[in-house]
Amino acid sequence: MESNFLTAVFLPLALFVIMFGMGLGLTPRDFLRVWVEPKAMLLGLGAQLVVLPILGFLLAQVFPLSPELAIGVMILAACPGGPTSNSIVYLIRGNVALSISLTAISSLVTVFTIPLIVNFATQQFAGTAVALELPFGTTVVQIAAITIVPVALGMTVYHFAPELAARIEKSVKWLSLAFLGLIIVGLLAKERENLPGFFAQVGAVTLALNLLAMGLGYGLAQVARLSDASAKSISVEVGIQNGTLAIAVASTLLNEPTMAIPAAIYSLLMFVTSGAFAWILSRGDRAVT
């Protein structure tokens, strides 16, 4: 896939809008919740920042992927949860405050961890002879510009005009889904002839990443004896990644849109799996009551 207006201009703009919308519902307290719920926060962050990249690496080794697609899987695994995960947690009656806090804090931390994980992946799958890497300092600034800056702007609006922020947030949520849909359609449309092949190559690995991550997150929370609401939140936060950011890293920062294919396919599958997850949990809740 060749880089074009969609990936070079529209994608960063769309991500900016999405992250701005996330900031409209955040307060500084959300970043301090680790001190209020340290057990749940540390478990969620550990699963998302450590367990998920390891899982992504193992799956990229097991499945027969080209170097570009294997790196794409690692980019996806390195990304934090996004606004979609917060919405899903709300629908399944999870701990929304915990979900928002995990998204917020992981979005800060992954600004620094994404370059490290991506460069590790390129060395493992593409070989050290390939001149493909993310300069750490430059990449940190670039990712911060399209994630932290818009979140901070959204938080500023929320602080000074909470009623306005609440009205804007409703519209931005739908706009975010529309943007993500357009990005996925645009990326896949350029490779429509290869689309069946892409599904055949990365459909199974991205589905495995999604399901195993949600299962591991839920299982770890149960072992730690967290509340059911917190277990739901951690499961979704670990299992649902910010696909838009993954596509931006691959297509814009690395200028390798082929590496965005796993994130694009994943972003389609995650709505199906998260819907099924919500349905299963809702049936369980009704059975308990």
Backbone bond lengths (Angstrom), bond angles and torsions (degrees), N, CA, C in turn:
res aa  C-N    CA-C-N  psi(-1)  N-CA   C-N-CA  omega(-1)  CA-C   N-CA-C  phi
1 M - - - 1.447 - - 1.514 110.20 -
2 E 1.308 116.46 136.50 1.448 119.70 -179.23 1.527 110.54 -96.60
3 S 1.330 115.38 143.81 1.448 120.18 177.07 1.515 109.11 -66.20
4 N 1.343 117.25 138.26 1.447 121.16 -179.86 1.519 109.55 -144.32
5 F 1.317 115.75 -166.41 1.460 120.27 -179.02 1.522 111.64 -58.66
6 L 1.327 116.68 -36.82 1.453 120.78 -178.55 1.522 111.76 -59.01
7 T 1.327 115.97 -48.20 1.461 119.82 -175.88 1.520 112.83 -85.79
8 A 1.321 117.70 -26.93 1.464 120.07 -175.86 1.525 112.96 -86.43
9 V 1.334 117.48 -31.16 1.468 120.98 -174.98 1.526 111.80 -120.31
10 F 1.342 116.12 -55.42 1.455 119.61 -174.19 1.524 112.29 -65.14
11 L 1.329 117.85 -40.16 1.458 121.85 -177.16 1.529 112.54 -61.96
12 P 1.356 119.96 -51.57 1.466 118.84 176.98 1.530 112.39 -60.95
13 L 1.334 116.50 -37.17 1.462 119.69 178.66 1.531 110.64 -64.60
14 A 1.328 116.42 -43.41 1.459 120.65 179.20 1.521 111.02 -63.02
15 L 1.328 116.50 -43.31 1.461 120.18 179.06 1.524 110.59 -63.21
16 F 1.337 116.60 -38.36 1.467 121.23 177.86 1.532 110.04 -59.56
17 V 1.330 116.28 -45.59 1.467 120.66 -179.85 1.523 110.93 -64.29
18 I 1.328 116.85 -42.40 1.455 121.44 -179.63 1.524 111.08 -62.47
19 M 1.317 117.08 -45.83 1.460 120.79 -179.36 1.532 111.42 -69.85
20 F 1.325 117.29 -33.41 1.462 121.28 174.85 1.530 109.62 -61.71
21 G 1.329 116.06 -42.85 1.453 120.19 177.83 1.514 111.99 -62.26
22 M 1.328 117.52 -37.87 1.458 120.48 177.69 1.521 110.59 -64.17
23 G 1.319 116.54 -39.04 1.460 120.71 179.79 1.509 113.44 -65.57
24 L 1.333 117.40 -24.62 1.463 120.98 -179.09 1.522 113.03 -65.12
25 G 1.334 116.82 -16.05 1.460 120.13 179.38 1.513 113.67 -113.22
26 L 1.327 117.14 11.89 1.466 121.26 -176.80 1.524 111.80 -108.19
27 T 1.315 115.78 149.78 1.464 122.74 171.86 1.523 107.64 -130.77
28 P 1.334 118.24 163.25 1.470 119.67 177.72 1.523 113.25 -54.79
29 R 1.333 116.82 -27.61 1.470 119.52 179.83 1.518 112.25 -61.75
30 D 1.340 115.87 -30.13 1.466 119.13 -179.72 1.520 112.09 -64.18
31 F 1.326 116.96 -28.75 1.459 120.58 179.72 1.531 111.72 -84.01
32 L 1.320 116.36 -11.60 1.463 120.59 -179.19 1.531 112.18 -104.00
33 R 1.335 115.63 2.61 1.458 118.70 -175.00 1.524 112.50 -66.48
34 V 1.324 116.77 -16.51 1.467 119.81 177.51 1.520 110.80 -58.40
35 W 1.342 117.09 -29.32 1.462 121.11 179.54 1.525 110.98 -82.26
36 V 1.354 116.49 -22.65 1.454 120.89 179.77 1.527 110.79 -84.26
37 E 1.317 116.84 -43.23 1.457 122.73 178.28 1.530 109.63 -125.05
38 P 1.344 117.11 66.60 1.474 119.69 -172.71 1.525 113.86 -61.87
39 K 1.322 117.65 -37.90 1.461 120.24 -176.47 1.520 110.84 -64.55
40 A 1.333 116.57 -50.26 1.461 120.73 -178.33 1.521 111.46 -67.82
41 M 1.337 117.10 -40.73 1.453 120.91 -178.44 1.520 111.45 -65.64
42 L 1.335 116.70 -47.06 1.459 120.04 -177.83 1.530 111.30 -66.15
43 L 1.333 116.18 -37.60 1.461 119.60 178.00 1.530 110.24 -65.62
44 G 1.327 115.96 -45.01 1.455 119.88 179.90 1.517 112.48 -63.67
45 L 1.331 116.73 -44.13 1.465 120.30 179.64 1.520 111.22 -66.67
46 G 1.332 116.66 -40.47 1.463 119.97 178.86 1.524 111.81 -62.80
47 A 1.331 115.51 -42.73 1.466 119.64 179.10 1.523 111.04 -65.22
48 Q 1.327 116.57 -39.95 1.461 120.39 -176.42 1.523 112.70 -76.53
49 L 1.323 117.04 -39.88 1.465 120.56 -173.07 1.526 113.56 -91.56
50 V 1.327 117.26 -20.62 1.473 120.49 -176.66 1.535 111.45 -117.26
51 V 1.331 116.08 -56.39 1.464 120.39 -175.19 1.525 111.32 -64.52
52 L 1.338 117.10 -44.12 1.464 120.29 -176.56 1.531 112.99 -62.88
53 P 1.351 119.98 -47.39 1.470 118.53 176.80 1.530 113.18 -61.31
54 I 1.333 116.54 -36.82 1.470 119.76 177.36 1.523 109.86 -64.11
55 L 1.319 116.26 -43.41 1.463 120.71 177.97 1.529 110.55 -61.90
56 G 1.324 116.42 -43.36 1.460 120.43 178.24 1.516 112.00 -60.90
57 F 1.327 116.56 -40.55 1.462 121.12 -179.99 1.528 110.82 -66.04
58 L 1.325 116.87 -42.83 1.465 120.32 179.97 1.524 110.81 -64.37
59 L 1.321 116.73 -42.42 1.464 119.94 179.68 1.528 111.51 -66.77
60 A 1.328 116.34 -37.92 1.466 120.29 178.33 1.530 111.28 -65.90
61 Q 1.324 116.06 -26.90 1.464 120.50 176.57 1.525 111.20 -77.92
62 V 1.332 116.38 -38.20 1.464 121.38 -174.36 1.521 112.19 -74.72
63 F 1.345 116.06 -44.09 1.463 119.47 -176.50 1.527 110.47 -81.79
64 P 1.328 117.17 145.00 1.477 120.66 -179.20 1.532 111.20 -77.42
65 L 1.318 116.57 88.72 1.464 122.29 -176.71 1.522 110.66 -114.37
66 S 1.319 115.19 150.38 1.464 119.33 171.09 1.519 108.06 -69.65
67 P 1.350 118.85 159.32 1.464 120.25 179.17 1.534 113.01 -54.38
68 E 1.341 117.37 -40.55 1.464 120.25 -178.76 1.529 111.55 -63.83
69 L 1.318 117.34 -42.95 1.455 120.65 -179.02 1.526 111.56 -72.45
70 A 1.330 116.95 -34.57 1.467 120.21 176.60 1.526 110.25 -63.53
71 I 1.317 116.17 -43.05 1.466 120.13 176.95 1.527 109.92 -64.01
72 G 1.336 116.02 -38.13 1.455 120.05 177.57 1.523 112.54 -60.35
73 V 1.323 117.01 -38.58 1.471 121.22 176.77 1.521 109.97 -64.01
74 M 1.321 117.06 -40.23 1.463 120.95 179.25 1.529 111.71 -68.36
75 I 1.328 117.00 -37.30 1.470 120.15 175.64 1.518 109.60 -59.95
76 L 1.320 116.53 -44.66 1.455 121.81 179.47 1.526 111.05 -61.63
77 A 1.331 116.45 -45.15 1.460 120.71 -179.23 1.520 112.45 -66.93
78 A 1.330 116.99 -23.57 1.465 120.84 -179.02 1.516 112.64 -81.60
79 C 1.332 117.51 -15.16 1.463 120.99 -174.61 1.530 111.36 -82.82
80 P 1.323 116.87 151.74 1.468 120.83 179.05 1.516 111.09 -79.00
81 G 1.329 115.72 178.23 1.451 119.85 171.14 1.521 108.84 -69.76
82 G 1.309 116.63 163.48 1.459 119.96 -178.95 1.518 111.32 -127.07
83 P 1.314 116.47 -171.16 1.466 120.25 -179.66 1.522 113.22 -57.76
84 T 1.325 117.22 -30.53 1.468 120.34 179.87 1.517 111.39 -60.35
85 S 1.329 116.37 -39.62 1.463 119.78 -178.98 1.526 110.74 -63.78
86 N 1.322 117.75 -37.57 1.464 120.80 178.82 1.518 111.04 -64.02
87 S 1.336 116.67 -40.52 1.465 120.91 179.39 1.524 110.93 -65.29
88 I 1.335 116.54 -40.28 1.463 120.33 -178.99 1.528 110.19 -66.92
89 V 1.329 116.72 -41.23 1.467 120.61 178.06 1.521 110.62 -59.68
90 Y 1.317 115.52 -40.55 1.474 119.80 177.91 1.533 110.80 -61.89
91 L 1.321 117.09 -42.71 1.461 121.45 -177.31 1.527 112.23 -67.23
92 I 1.339 117.17 -33.60 1.466 119.52 -178.10 1.524 112.22 -94.73
93 R 1.354 115.90 10.90 1.465 122.25 177.14 1.518 112.32 61.78
94 G 1.325 115.24 43.12 1.458 120.00 174.77 1.514 110.76 -86.97
95 N 1.315 115.81 -171.40 1.464 122.33 178.18 1.529 107.29 -83.02
96 V 1.330 116.45 94.58 1.461 121.22 -174.48 1.522 111.24 -64.65
97 A 1.334 117.04 -40.94 1.468 120.28 -179.95 1.527 110.69 -60.04
98 L 1.335 116.50 -41.92 1.458 121.04 178.15 1.521 110.32 -65.08
99 S 1.319 116.89 -42.47 1.463 121.50 179.73 1.526 111.33 -60.80
100 I 1.323 116.22 -47.71 1.466 120.50 -179.96 1.521 110.75 -62.26
101 S 1.334 115.82 -41.29 1.465 119.82 -179.05 1.523 111.37 -66.33
102 L 1.333 116.72 -41.65 1.464 120.14 177.91 1.527 110.69 -62.74
103 T 1.324 116.84 -42.56 1.464 120.55 177.73 1.518 110.84 -61.70
104 A 1.333 116.14 -45.01 1.459 120.71 -177.21 1.523 112.05 -64.18
105 I 1.339 115.88 -48.93 1.466 119.35 -176.00 1.526 111.06 -70.77
106 S 1.329 117.20 -41.67 1.463 119.17 179.99 1.526 110.85 -65.80
107 S 1.335 116.91 -31.81 1.467 119.99 177.31 1.524 110.69 -64.62
108 L 1.324 117.00 -33.96 1.463 120.99 176.48 1.527 110.81 -70.58
109 V 1.331 115.67 -47.96 1.466 120.39 -174.72 1.524 111.83 -67.61
110 T 1.341 117.17 -40.31 1.457 119.46 -175.94 1.526 113.40 -70.38
111 V 1.318 116.97 -13.72 1.471 118.99 171.10 1.524 109.51 -55.73
112 F 1.328 115.70 -34.72 1.473 120.87 -178.82 1.523 112.55 -93.92
113 T 1.339 117.62 -31.14 1.465 119.09 -175.59 1.526 113.38 -83.67
114 I 1.327 118.08 -27.89 1.472 120.05 -179.16 1.527 112.02 -57.85
115 P 1.353 119.91 -49.00 1.476 118.65 178.89 1.521 112.75 -58.84
116 L 1.337 117.09 -38.52 1.464 120.76 -179.45 1.527 111.08 -65.86
117 I 1.331 117.09 -46.53 1.459 121.35 -177.99 1.523 111.27 -68.10
118 V 1.337 117.07 -41.28 1.462 120.50 -179.37 1.521 111.06 -65.98
119 N 1.323 116.99 -42.50 1.465 119.82 178.54 1.528 111.32 -65.76
120 F 1.328 116.57 -37.21 1.473 120.05 174.64 1.516 110.29 -61.38
121 A 1.339 116.43 -43.22 1.464 121.05 -179.06 1.521 111.64 -64.50
122 T 1.330 118.00 -41.24 1.465 120.17 -179.73 1.520 110.75 -64.90
123 Q 1.325 117.02 -36.24 1.465 120.18 178.28 1.527 110.89 -68.49
124 Q 1.338 116.35 -37.99 1.466 120.58 -176.99 1.521 112.43 -74.77
125 F 1.328 116.60 -40.60 1.461 120.00 -171.20 1.526 114.11 -103.69
126 A 1.342 116.81 -27.94 1.465 119.04 -178.30 1.521 112.00 -103.71
127 G 1.315 116.63 -16.11 1.465 119.62 -179.39 1.518 111.50 90.34
128 T 1.301 116.62 148.25 1.462 121.34 -176.99 1.524 111.98 -67.98
129 A 1.324 116.83 -18.08 1.467 118.83 -178.76 1.525 112.30 -75.90
130 V 1.326 117.03 -15.10 1.458 120.82 -179.10 1.523 109.39 -81.60
131 A 1.317 116.19 125.40 1.469 121.09 -178.33 1.518 109.90 -81.38
132 L 1.334 116.29 69.42 1.452 121.44 -178.39 1.523 108.47 -138.63
133 E 1.319 116.34 106.43 1.447 120.18 179.16 1.521 109.47 -156.82
134 L 1.330 114.39 161.24 1.456 120.48 176.65 1.520 108.57 -103.29
135 P 1.342 118.98 114.22 1.459 120.59 175.32 1.523 109.03 -58.16
136 F 1.307 117.46 125.58 1.470 120.64 -170.00 1.526 112.28 -57.90
137 G 1.327 117.13 -56.27 1.461 120.15 -175.92 1.509 112.96 -61.29
138 T 1.319 116.76 -47.33 1.468 121.28 -179.66 1.520 111.45 -62.94
139 T 1.332 116.09 -41.41 1.453 119.69 -178.10 1.522 111.45 -67.84
140 V 1.324 117.00 -39.60 1.462 120.76 177.06 1.529 110.18 -57.13
141 V 1.317 116.21 -44.93 1.465 121.06 179.54 1.525 110.79 -64.37
142 Q 1.338 116.69 -43.73 1.464 120.45 -178.47 1.524 111.65 -64.85
143 I 1.343 117.06 -45.31 1.461 119.89 -179.54 1.522 110.28 -66.70
144 A 1.334 116.47 -38.97 1.466 120.30 177.71 1.524 110.79 -61.22
145 A 1.338 115.90 -38.53 1.466 120.28 -177.97 1.522 112.05 -64.35
146 I 1.334 117.29 -32.59 1.461 119.69 -177.57 1.527 112.98 -101.87
147 T 1.330 117.39 1.49 1.464 119.74 177.52 1.525 111.96 -126.80
148 I 1.323 117.39 -63.92 1.463 120.56 -174.20 1.529 112.08 -67.71
149 V 1.331 117.40 -42.18 1.467 120.16 -178.01 1.529 111.74 -60.62
150 P 1.345 119.08 -50.43 1.470 117.58 178.97 1.519 113.24 -65.62
151 V 1.344 118.02 -34.38 1.458 120.15 176.39 1.527 109.81 -61.97
152 A 1.332 116.15 -43.56 1.469 120.40 178.79 1.526 111.33 -62.74
153 L 1.329 116.84 -39.43 1.467 120.06 177.45 1.528 110.92 -63.80
154 G 1.331 116.12 -43.09 1.456 120.15 177.98 1.520 111.87 -62.22
155 M 1.334 117.07 -41.71 1.456 121.33 178.04 1.526 111.08 -63.90
156 T 1.327 116.74 -35.64 1.465 120.84 178.41 1.527 111.03 -64.61
157 V 1.337 115.32 -43.86 1.471 119.08 177.05 1.522 110.50 -61.87
158 Y 1.333 116.28 -43.01 1.461 120.56 -179.64 1.523 111.19 -62.69
159 H 1.323 116.58 -37.68 1.472 120.87 -177.60 1.533 111.42 -68.35
160 F 1.327 116.79 -43.73 1.463 120.20 -174.52 1.530 113.14 -91.38
161 A 1.320 117.44 -23.71 1.471 120.59 -178.62 1.525 109.75 -143.36
162 P 1.331 118.23 70.97 1.470 121.02 -174.69 1.525 113.86 -60.56
163 E 1.334 117.79 -36.48 1.465 119.95 179.96 1.528 110.93 -67.17
164 L 1.333 116.11 -41.48 1.459 120.46 176.73 1.517 110.44 -63.96
165 A 1.337 116.76 -42.52 1.465 121.40 179.58 1.528 111.17 -60.65
166 A 1.351 116.57 -40.43 1.461 120.56 -179.82 1.524 111.00 -64.04
167 R 1.341 116.55 -39.37 1.467 119.74 179.52 1.524 110.97 -69.45
168 I 1.340 116.11 -42.23 1.462 120.03 -179.14 1.529 110.94 -66.86
169 E 1.343 116.04 -38.51 1.461 120.36 -175.22 1.520 111.99 -59.53
170 K 1.336 117.28 -38.92 1.465 119.96 -179.48 1.527 111.01 -61.15
171 S 1.323 115.24 -42.36 1.466 119.28 -179.85 1.518 111.57 -70.73
172 V 1.336 116.00 -39.65 1.467 120.64 -176.94 1.527 110.83 -66.14
173 K 1.330 117.75 -33.23 1.461 120.06 178.89 1.525 111.06 -60.47
174 W 1.326 115.98 -46.41 1.458 119.51 178.19 1.524 111.14 -68.90
175 L 1.340 115.67 -37.32 1.459 119.71 178.34 1.517 110.60 -63.91
176 S 1.336 116.50 -37.33 1.459 121.08 179.11 1.522 111.06 -61.73
177 L 1.341 116.25 -45.08 1.460 119.95 178.17 1.523 111.12 -63.19
178 A 1.344 116.07 -38.74 1.462 120.04 178.66 1.516 111.09 -64.89
179 F 1.340 116.53 -42.72 1.463 121.29 178.18 1.518 110.56 -60.66
180 L 1.336 115.94 -47.64 1.460 119.81 -179.04 1.526 110.37 -60.80
181 G 1.334 115.83 -41.96 1.456 119.65 178.39 1.516 112.42 -61.97
182 L 1.341 117.42 -43.64 1.465 121.31 179.47 1.523 111.30 -63.96
183 I 1.330 116.05 -40.57 1.464 120.24 -179.96 1.526 110.39 -63.06
184 I 1.337 115.93 -46.72 1.465 120.14 -179.15 1.526 110.68 -63.06
185 V 1.340 115.57 -46.61 1.461 119.89 179.77 1.524 110.88 -61.14
186 G 1.347 116.59 -43.25 1.455 120.54 -179.82 1.514 112.84 -62.85
187 L 1.335 115.84 -44.05 1.466 119.88 -179.91 1.527 111.39 -65.32
188 L 1.332 115.46 -44.69 1.454 119.07 -177.18 1.527 111.98 -74.25
189 A 1.346 117.02 -30.97 1.463 120.24 179.63 1.525 111.32 -63.60
190 K 1.341 116.51 -35.77 1.460 120.02 179.40 1.522 111.40 -65.46
191 E 1.335 114.86 -24.63 1.460 119.07 -178.95 1.528 110.44 -119.04
192 R 1.338 116.71 34.69 1.463 119.97 -175.47 1.531 112.49 -59.07
193 E 1.329 116.42 -31.76 1.464 118.41 179.24 1.525 111.18 -69.32
194 N 1.338 115.41 -28.65 1.462 119.57 -178.79 1.521 112.20 -97.04
195 L 1.357 117.23 -0.40 1.461 120.45 -173.28 1.524 113.35 -57.69
196 P 1.346 119.43 -46.52 1.473 118.03 177.70 1.530 111.88 -57.87
197 G 1.337 115.07 -37.38 1.461 118.52 178.93 1.517 112.24 -66.92
198 F 1.342 116.63 -38.82 1.463 120.08 178.49 1.524 111.08 -64.59
199 F 1.339 116.56 -42.70 1.459 119.50 176.91 1.523 110.32 -61.77
200 A 1.327 115.61 -40.28 1.462 119.77 179.78 1.527 111.01 -65.71
201 Q 1.337 116.26 -35.95 1.467 120.32 -176.58 1.519 113.05 -79.88
202 V 1.340 117.66 -45.30 1.469 119.57 -172.77 1.515 114.35 -116.36
203 G 1.337 118.12 -3.63 1.460 119.69 179.16 1.518 111.79 -60.11
204 A 1.322 116.20 -47.22 1.464 120.65 -177.35 1.522 111.93 -68.08
205 V 1.340 117.26 -42.51 1.462 119.50 -176.97 1.528 111.27 -69.81
206 T 1.326 117.72 -38.48 1.468 119.13 179.18 1.521 110.98 -71.43
207 L 1.333 117.11 -35.97 1.462 120.00 175.84 1.526 110.37 -65.11
208 A 1.335 116.14 -42.12 1.469 120.48 178.03 1.526 110.76 -62.84
209 L 1.333 116.92 -42.21 1.457 120.72 178.96 1.520 110.43 -60.70
210 N 1.319 116.23 -45.91 1.458 121.73 -179.03 1.531 112.08 -62.48
211 L 1.331 116.25 -51.16 1.462 120.12 -175.99 1.528 112.61 -69.47
212 L 1.331 116.00 -43.68 1.466 119.08 -179.83 1.521 111.34 -65.99
213 A 1.333 116.88 -38.32 1.464 120.08 179.30 1.524 110.81 -64.44
214 M 1.344 116.81 -44.67 1.463 119.18 177.93 1.526 111.06 -63.80
215 G 1.321 116.02 -41.86 1.457 119.84 179.51 1.519 112.66 -64.32
216 L 1.346 116.19 -43.30 1.459 119.88 178.76 1.525 111.31 -64.87
217 G 1.330 116.06 -42.64 1.460 119.32 178.88 1.513 111.63 -60.53
218 Y 1.321 116.35 -45.40 1.472 120.24 -179.83 1.527 110.93 -66.89
219 G 1.341 115.85 -41.56 1.455 119.83 -179.55 1.515 112.81 -64.54
220 L 1.325 117.27 -43.81 1.462 120.71 178.50 1.524 111.51 -62.60
221 A 1.331 116.23 -39.27 1.464 120.13 178.96 1.530 111.02 -66.00
222 Q 1.324 116.86 -36.73 1.459 120.09 177.78 1.524 110.84 -67.81
223 V 1.329 116.27 -42.96 1.467 120.27 178.50 1.524 110.57 -61.29
224 A 1.337 116.41 -37.52 1.465 121.39 179.00 1.523 112.51 -78.22
225 R 1.317 116.57 -1.33 1.473 123.36 177.88 1.525 112.31 59.54
226 L 1.315 114.94 42.32 1.454 119.21 173.65 1.519 109.18 -79.48
227 S 1.312 116.55 164.35 1.454 120.70 177.78 1.524 109.41 -63.80
228 D 1.314 116.18 159.10 1.467 120.35 -179.24 1.523 110.59 -61.96
229 A 1.327 117.02 -38.27 1.459 120.89 179.96 1.529 110.93 -63.88
230 S 1.328 116.88 -41.08 1.464 120.64 178.97 1.524 110.97 -69.80
231 A 1.332 116.45 -37.05 1.478 120.33 177.79 1.523 110.51 -61.88
232 K 1.337 116.91 -41.47 1.460 120.42 176.99 1.526 110.94 -60.64
233 S 1.338 115.68 -43.94 1.463 120.19 -177.70 1.518 111.56 -63.04
234 I 1.333 117.05 -46.00 1.460 120.97 -178.82 1.523 110.36 -65.29
235 S 1.324 116.88 -40.07 1.461 120.43 178.92 1.529 111.21 -59.04
236 V 1.326 116.77 -45.84 1.455 120.79 -178.85 1.526 111.23 -70.87
237 E 1.321 116.99 -42.43 1.470 119.96 -178.80 1.524 111.87 -62.55
238 V 1.324 116.65 -37.39 1.466 120.62 179.44 1.528 110.32 -77.27
239 G 1.326 117.21 -32.99 1.457 120.57 -173.97 1.518 115.84 -89.49
240 I 1.340 117.91 -22.15 1.464 121.28 -177.19 1.524 109.17 -111.56
241 Q 1.327 116.77 112.20 1.466 121.26 -175.60 1.525 111.59 -100.56
242 N 1.319 115.20 162.21 1.465 122.19 177.45 1.533 108.36 -76.97
243 G 1.322 115.73 86.87 1.461 120.41 -177.32 1.514 113.45 -62.13
244 T 1.337 116.09 -33.78 1.466 119.75 179.34 1.516 111.24 -62.55
245 L 1.331 116.75 -42.20 1.462 120.43 178.52 1.523 110.34 -65.55
246 A 1.324 117.43 -40.95 1.469 120.79 178.96 1.524 110.90 -61.51
247 I 1.327 116.16 -42.04 1.465 120.02 177.92 1.520 110.39 -64.47
248 A 1.333 116.75 -39.32 1.470 120.87 179.85 1.524 111.42 -65.10
249 V 1.320 117.39 -42.53 1.469 121.03 179.33 1.523 110.03 -61.97
250 A 1.330 116.78 -45.49 1.464 120.83 -177.83 1.518 112.08 -70.17
251 S 1.329 116.84 -47.35 1.465 120.88 -171.93 1.518 113.64 -83.22
252 T 1.332 116.55 -37.26 1.465 120.35 -174.14 1.520 112.67 -97.49
253 L 1.333 116.99 -51.54 1.468 119.57 -176.16 1.524 112.14 -75.22
254 L 1.329 116.27 -43.05 1.469 120.13 179.23 1.521 112.87 -90.99
255 N 1.335 116.10 -15.17 1.463 121.68 -177.94 1.526 110.73 55.98
256 E 1.333 115.31 39.55 1.464 122.28 179.13 1.527 108.51 -130.66
257 P 1.341 117.85 74.57 1.468 120.47 -175.67 1.521 114.99 -56.75
258 T 1.330 117.92 -24.79 1.464 119.03 177.19 1.529 110.83 -59.81
259 M 1.318 116.25 -33.05 1.462 120.79 178.43 1.523 112.20 -68.97
260 A 1.338 117.02 -13.33 1.465 120.96 178.43 1.518 112.35 -83.20
261 I 1.328 117.53 -11.50 1.463 121.01 -176.94 1.530 112.43 -59.09
262 P 1.357 120.37 -45.83 1.468 117.97 177.86 1.522 112.83 -57.62
263 A 1.344 117.04 -40.35 1.468 119.57 179.40 1.517 111.48 -66.83
264 A 1.327 117.14 -37.47 1.468 120.72 179.23 1.527 110.93 -66.22
265 I 1.323 117.05 -46.56 1.464 120.68 178.56 1.526 110.00 -64.99
266 Y 1.322 115.77 -42.33 1.468 121.52 179.13 1.528 111.36 -59.40
267 S 1.334 116.07 -42.25 1.462 120.47 -177.96 1.519 111.85 -64.47
268 L 1.319 117.09 -27.37 1.454 120.44 174.50 1.531 111.04 -75.89
269 L 1.322 115.82 -43.90 1.454 120.27 -176.25 1.526 112.78 -70.04
270 M 1.346 116.87 -32.31 1.471 119.46 -172.55 1.530 112.02 -65.46
271 F 1.339 117.44 -28.06 1.454 118.96 177.88 1.527 110.97 -69.47
272 V 1.328 116.57 -34.58 1.459 120.98 177.84 1.520 110.68 -70.86
273 T 1.330 117.01 -48.00 1.468 120.43 -176.79 1.524 111.50 -69.14
274 S 1.330 116.98 -40.15 1.462 119.16 179.20 1.522 110.87 -67.09
275 G 1.351 116.61 -35.34 1.455 119.93 175.69 1.521 111.34 -64.09
276 A 1.338 116.34 -42.71 1.462 120.82 177.53 1.525 110.78 -64.57
277 F 1.331 116.27 -39.92 1.472 121.80 178.43 1.520 109.97 -61.76
278 A 1.343 116.43 -45.05 1.465 120.88 179.53 1.528 110.49 -62.75
279 W 1.343 116.70 -40.05 1.463 121.22 -179.70 1.527 110.89 -64.94
280 I 1.325 116.78 -43.73 1.463 121.15 179.46 1.527 110.82 -62.21
281 L 1.337 115.89 -44.83 1.462 119.74 -179.38 1.523 111.52 -66.58
282 S 1.327 116.50 -37.67 1.461 119.40 -179.88 1.529 110.69 -65.02
283 R 1.339 117.09 -38.40 1.464 121.30 176.59 1.529 110.64 -64.68
284 G 1.355 114.85 -38.73 1.458 119.03 178.10 1.509 111.53 -65.92
285 D 1.333 116.79 -39.70 1.464 120.79 179.16 1.528 110.54 -63.87
286 R 1.345 117.23 -40.84 1.449 120.54 -179.78 1.527 111.23 -67.69
287 A 1.349 114.60 -34.74 1.471 118.49 179.16 1.516 110.89 -66.28
288 V 1.348 116.03 -37.68 1.473 120.52 -179.34 1.516 110.58 -67.58
289 T 1.359 115.47 -42.01 1.460 119.23 -178.36 1.514 111.03 -77.02
